[in-house]
Amino acid sequence: MGRKLTFTAAVMIAVAAGVYINNTSLLALHRDGKPVLLAHRGLAQRFDERDVKNDTCTAARMLPPAHDYLENTVRSMRASFDAGADVVELDVHPTTDGEFAVFHDWTLDCRTDGQGITREQSMAKLKMLDIGYGYTADGGKTFPFRGKGVGMMPALSEVLGVFPDRRLLINVKSRDAKEGEKLAAVLNALPSGQRRMIMVYGGDEPIEVVRRLTPDVRTISRAAIRSCLIRYIGYGWTGLVPAACRDAIVLVPINVAPWLWGWPNRFLARMDDANSAVFVLGPYNGGEFSTGIDTPELFARLPQGYPGGVWTNEIEAIAAIAGKSKD
């Protein structure tokens, strides 16, 4: 009996040692370099994030402005890249005249002087709107950007033309599979080198279509990221990477990261081998709204020398902390 127990203990120790060696980040090759910074919505006006949902009118709860940039505009994107961003995230909606409008909200009523559902408008009409119309930091007493955003809503084709050599993350706001087909057609018409610099995320149905029709574009959907992280936590210790984590954008809340086998270096290496890009978000606490790495305190929670992706709503501040500011 004693010998059997000794043998069993030895086997268990050997297995534990094997799992440790296969997953410890200490023995993984460290990828040198600074973090890859992703500017969510470009350089944008910040707002009170408490109890925010997908349909919250964030322009009406804007914080006192520190700059005059408006999200999802060419000017904002250019400023983000100039500030040190490696990737800019933008939102799109199909229009009735065959374009994609770059705009966040499902409806026009909150942020602009227009009304109605964004995707039910023509790009020509959307170009006439004032996208700074609804911003207020004092409950509607003043509107500092009213009249200053006329004609500033860009078409996706415009953005792709202005930034042909920049990395972009496109957010599909719907769950319409046909929208995935339309976006795939736009992406497949691009030169292959530009197409490979673009990533797409959003609703499950359109993203499944984009993933199938444009296999060289990295994608992720809400269901896919959940599947990726849960499955990796479940059996990533084996070194196997779930299919949902391949050719993907792997979004990792910073409070989930320590549960990932081999975090950070071995995990990053495995995702790199799977042709996936990793971006760390702010803490996830349930609900519909995700935060970014927006404060020095959150940035300090990243591993020392972390070279992976960082999702932020404060590109100027985080770029300075990360040593990527171009000022």
Stockholm file with secondary structure:
# STOCKHOLM 1.0

chainA/1-327         MGRKLTFTAAVMIAVAAGVYINNTSLLALHRDGKPVLLAHRGLAQRFDERDVKNDTCTAARMLPPAHDYLENTVRSMRASFDAGADVVELDVHPTTDGEFAVFHDWTLDCRTDGQGITREQSMAKLKMLDIGYGYTADGGKTFPFRGKGVGMMPALSEVLGVFPDRRLLINVKSRDAKEGEKLAAVLNALPSGQRRMIMVYGGDEPIEVVRRLTPDVRTISRAAIRSCLIRYIGYGWTGLVPAACRDAIVLVPINVAPWLWGWPNRFLARMDDANSAVFVLGPYNGGEFSTGIDTPELFARLPQGYPGGVWTNEIEAIAAIAGKSKD
#=GR chainA/1-327 SS CHHHHHHHHHHHHHHHHHHHHHHCGGGSCCCCSCCEEEETTSSCCCBCCTTCCTTCCGGGGBCCCSSCCCTTSHHHHHHHHHHTCSEEEEEEEECTTSCEEECSCSBSTTTSSCCSBGGGSCHHHHTTSBTTTTCCSSTTSCCTTTTSCBTCCCBHHHHHHHCTTSEEEEEECSCCHHHHHHHHHHHHTSCHHHHTTEEEEECHHHHHHHHHHCTTSEEEEHHHHHHHHHHHHHHGGGTCCCGGGTTBEEEEETTTGGGSTTTTHHHHHHHHHTTCEEEEESCCCSSSCCCCCCSHHHHTTSCTTCCSEEEESCHHHHHHHTTCCCC
#=GC SS_cons         CHHHHHHHHHHHHHHHHHHHHHHCGGGSCCCCSCCEEEETTSSCCCBCCTTCCTTCCGGGGBCCCSSCCCTTSHHHHHHHHHHTCSEEEEEEEECTTSCEEECSCSBSTTTSSCCSBGGGSCHHHHTTSBTTTTCCSSTTSCCTTTTSCBTCCCBHHHHHHHCTTSEEEEEECSCCHHHHHHHHHHHHTSCHHHHTTEEEEECHHHHHHHHHHCTTSEEEEHHHHHHHHHHHHHHGGGTCCCGGGTTBEEEEETTTGGGSTTTTHHHHHHHHHTTCEEEEESCCCSSSCCCCCCSHHHHTTSCTTCCSEEEESCHHHHHHHTTCCCC
//
